[in-house]
Amino acid sequence: MSFDFELINADLKIKADGTIRTVTDTPKLRQDILKMILTPLGTNRFHKWYGCTVAEDIIGKNMPENLVITEIQSAVTTSLEKLKALQQTQSVSQKVSLAEMIAEIGGVWVERDPTDLRLINVIVTVYSRRLTKVEELFTLTS
């Protein structure tokens, strides 16, 4: 079974005994989704293909609302497809649980926050190979 270090607000989570906490299964899938989408494409110097273009698609651009939504949905979906392919490749050489692999992308819902129009709320829905529905909500600032 694969694992990842547990991240809380981009910091490693440390146990009382000084060891680093890890995540597996559904929590790992949730963390992998957020890491892939919130990492700007090209910023990982060892894996330039890793990440998402969502930040460059919306920051500093004056576009119609429907175009902003379409661009975000497209960027997030593309990144999730990359993550799915990465998980498939990983499963060839490493034991990966069904709960941490994307079987199907259920959808990407995007809406401007009604209380603060600078914020864009995004809900990602995926289904794991364990047939578990996983939803992740995050907010972008435009």
C-alpha positions as CSV (number, residue, x, y, z in Angstrom):
1,M,0.0,0.0,0.0
2,S,1.4,3.4,-0.8
3,F,1.4,6.3,1.6
4,D,2.2,10.0,1.7
5,F,3.3,12.4,4.4
6,E,0.3,14.1,6.0
7,L,0.1,17.8,5.1
8,I,-1.8,20.4,7.1
9,N,-1.7,23.9,5.5
10,A,1.4,22.8,3.5
11,D,3.3,21.7,6.7
12,L,4.2,18.2,7.7
13,K,2.2,16.8,10.6
14,I,4.4,15.5,13.4
15,K,3.3,12.9,15.9
16,A,4.0,13.3,19.7
17,D,6.8,10.8,19.4
18,G,8.5,13.0,16.7
19,T,7.7,10.8,13.7
20,I,6.0,12.2,10.6
21,R,2.3,11.3,10.2
22,T,1.3,9.6,7.0
23,V,-2.0,9.2,5.1
24,T,-3.3,6.2,3.1
25,D,-6.5,5.2,1.3
26,T,-9.2,7.9,0.9
27,P,-7.3,10.6,2.9
28,K,-4.3,10.1,0.6
29,L,-6.6,10.4,-2.5
30,R,-8.0,13.7,-1.1
31,Q,-4.5,15.0,-0.4
32,D,-3.3,13.9,-3.9
33,I,-6.2,15.7,-5.5
34,L,-5.5,19.0,-3.7
35,K,-1.7,18.7,-4.3
36,M,-2.1,18.2,-8.0
37,I,-4.6,21.0,-8.5
38,L,-3.0,23.6,-6.2
39,T,0.6,23.0,-7.4
40,P,1.2,25.5,-10.3
41,L,2.2,23.6,-13.4
42,G,5.9,23.5,-13.9
43,T,6.9,24.5,-10.4
44,N,8.1,21.1,-9.4
45,R,11.6,21.2,-10.9
46,F,12.0,17.4,-11.0
47,H,8.5,16.8,-12.6
48,K,7.7,19.9,-14.8
49,W,4.5,18.1,-16.0
50,Y,3.1,17.9,-12.5
51,G,0.5,20.5,-11.4
52,C,-2.4,22.5,-12.8
53,T,-2.7,25.7,-14.8
54,V,-5.7,27.0,-12.8
55,A,-3.8,29.9,-11.3
56,E,-2.4,31.2,-14.5
57,D,-5.8,30.8,-16.1
58,I,-7.6,33.2,-13.8
59,I,-5.1,35.4,-12.0
60,G,-4.9,38.9,-13.4
61,K,-7.2,38.2,-16.3
62,N,-10.4,40.1,-17.1
63,M,-12.6,37.5,-18.7
64,P,-16.4,36.9,-18.9
65,E,-17.7,34.8,-16.0
66,N,-18.7,31.9,-18.2
67,L,-15.2,31.8,-19.7
68,V,-13.5,31.8,-16.3
69,I,-15.7,28.9,-15.1
70,T,-14.9,26.9,-18.3
71,E,-11.2,27.6,-18.0
72,I,-11.1,26.4,-14.4
73,Q,-13.2,23.3,-15.1
74,S,-10.9,22.4,-18.0
75,A,-7.7,23.0,-16.1
76,V,-8.8,21.0,-13.1
77,T,-10.2,18.1,-15.2
78,T,-6.9,17.9,-17.1
79,S,-5.0,17.7,-13.9
80,L,-7.2,15.0,-12.5
81,E,-6.7,13.0,-15.7
82,K,-2.9,13.3,-15.2
83,L,-3.3,12.2,-11.6
84,K,-5.3,9.2,-12.7
85,A,-2.7,8.2,-15.2
86,L,0.1,8.7,-12.6
87,Q,-1.8,6.4,-10.2
88,Q,-2.1,3.8,-12.9
89,T,1.6,3.9,-13.6
90,Q,2.4,3.8,-9.9
91,S,0.2,0.7,-9.4
92,V,2.3,-1.3,-11.9
93,S,5.4,-1.2,-9.6
94,Q,3.9,-0.5,-6.2
95,K,0.9,-1.8,-4.2
96,V,-1.7,0.9,-4.4
97,S,-5.0,0.5,-2.6
98,L,-8.3,0.8,-4.5
99,A,-9.3,3.7,-2.2
100,E,-6.5,5.9,-3.3
101,M,-7.0,5.5,-7.0
102,I,-9.4,7.5,-9.2
103,A,-11.7,5.3,-11.2
104,E,-13.9,8.1,-12.6
105,I,-14.0,11.8,-12.4
106,G,-17.6,12.7,-11.4
107,G,-17.4,16.4,-12.1
108,V,-15.9,19.8,-11.4
109,W,-18.3,22.4,-10.2
110,V,-17.2,26.1,-10.2
111,E,-19.0,29.1,-8.8
112,R,-18.0,32.6,-7.7
113,D,-18.5,33.0,-4.0
114,P,-21.7,35.1,-3.5
115,T,-20.3,36.9,-0.4
116,D,-16.9,37.8,-1.9
117,L,-16.7,38.0,-5.7
118,R,-12.9,37.7,-5.5
119,L,-13.2,34.1,-4.4
120,I,-14.1,31.1,-6.6
121,N,-15.4,28.0,-5.0
122,V,-14.5,24.7,-6.7
123,I,-15.9,21.3,-5.8
124,V,-14.3,18.2,-7.3
125,T,-16.1,14.9,-7.3
126,V,-14.3,11.7,-8.1
127,Y,-15.0,8.0,-7.5
128,S,-12.3,5.8,-6.2
129,R,-11.7,2.2,-7.4
130,R,-13.2,1.1,-4.1
131,L,-16.4,2.8,-5.5
132,T,-16.3,5.5,-2.8
133,K,-17.5,9.0,-3.7
134,V,-14.8,11.6,-2.8
135,E,-15.6,15.3,-2.8
136,E,-13.1,18.1,-2.2
137,L,-14.0,21.7,-1.8
138,F,-11.4,24.5,-2.2
139,T,-11.4,28.2,-2.9
140,L,-9.3,30.1,-5.4
141,T,-8.7,33.9,-5.3
142,S,-9.0,35.7,-8.5
